[in-house]
Amino acid sequence: MSSDKIAVMAELVFFSGTMDSGKSTLALQTHHNHSTAGRRGLVFTRKDRAGEATLSSRLGLQASAIEVNPETNFLRLMTQALSKGETVDYLICDEAQFYEVEQIDQLARVVDDFGIDVFTFGITTDFRTALFPGAQRLLEIADRVNILQVEALCWCGKKATHQARIVNGVMVTEGEQVVVGDAGTNAKPDEVVYEVLCRKHHMRKVTSKKAKQEHMSKTALPFEDSIG
C-alpha cells in the first residue's frame, strides 16, 4: 500500500447512552453527515416511540426507516441489495438494544464480508438494570463502543445512569423486558412511561413524583397547627 493512500476499514460501532442522551438525534445526524458526503446508506429502527418505520428524536426530528422485526436478516438484505447493483456504504441501526442476538452477529458479518460501516445506537440496560441481549452482544463484539457525552440528569441533578419504568405513577421492577413507552408526566392510567434516574434513586425507587410528594409531606403543617 502506498504511503499516500490509507485503507479505511469498515467498522461496527455502538453508540450507547441512557434515555435523553441524544442517541436518536446522533443517529439522524450521522445519517445526514454521511449522505451529504455522497455516501449511500440505509436506516433501520425497531419499536420507535413515533411508530413503525420511523426514526425519531425527542427534539422533534425524524426520518423514514426500515422497521426491524425478529425475522429481519441483515446479511440476506445486503446480499440481495448488492446483487442488484445497489450501493450501500453504511447502515444506521437505531434502538439496537431491541435487536435479536443473531441480528447483531449478522451486522458484524455485513461489516466483515461487505466492508459496509454499521452504526448502532441504543441503551444498554433495561428498567431492572439488566443488559438487553442485543446491547450485550454489541458490547461483546463491536469494534468501538462510544458512550455519549451528553449526560441525561436525574431529578436530583446527578448524572442519570438508569432507566425507571413507571406505571400509574409507581416505579416497577418486574415485568416484560420490552414494553414501549415514553418519557413524560401526563401519563394516562396504566400507560407506561420511563424516567432516567441516578443509581441511588433507582435503587431506592425514588422517582421525581415520589420525591415531590415526600417533600410536600415533610413541609406541610399538621391540621391542628394550621388553624391554631
Buried (B, 14 or more C-beta within 10 A) or exposed (E): EEEEEEEEEBBBBBBBBBBBBBBBBBBBEBBEEBBEEEBEBBBBBBBBBBEEBBBBBBEEBBBEBBBBEEEBEBBEBBBEBEEEEEEBBBBBBBBBBBBBBBBBBBBBBBBEEBEBBBBBBBBBBBBBBEBBBBBBBBBEBBBEBBEBEEBBBBBEEBEBBBBBBBBEEEBBEEEEEEBEBEBEEEBEEEEBBBBBBBBEBBEEBBBBBBBEEEEEEEEEEEEEEEEE
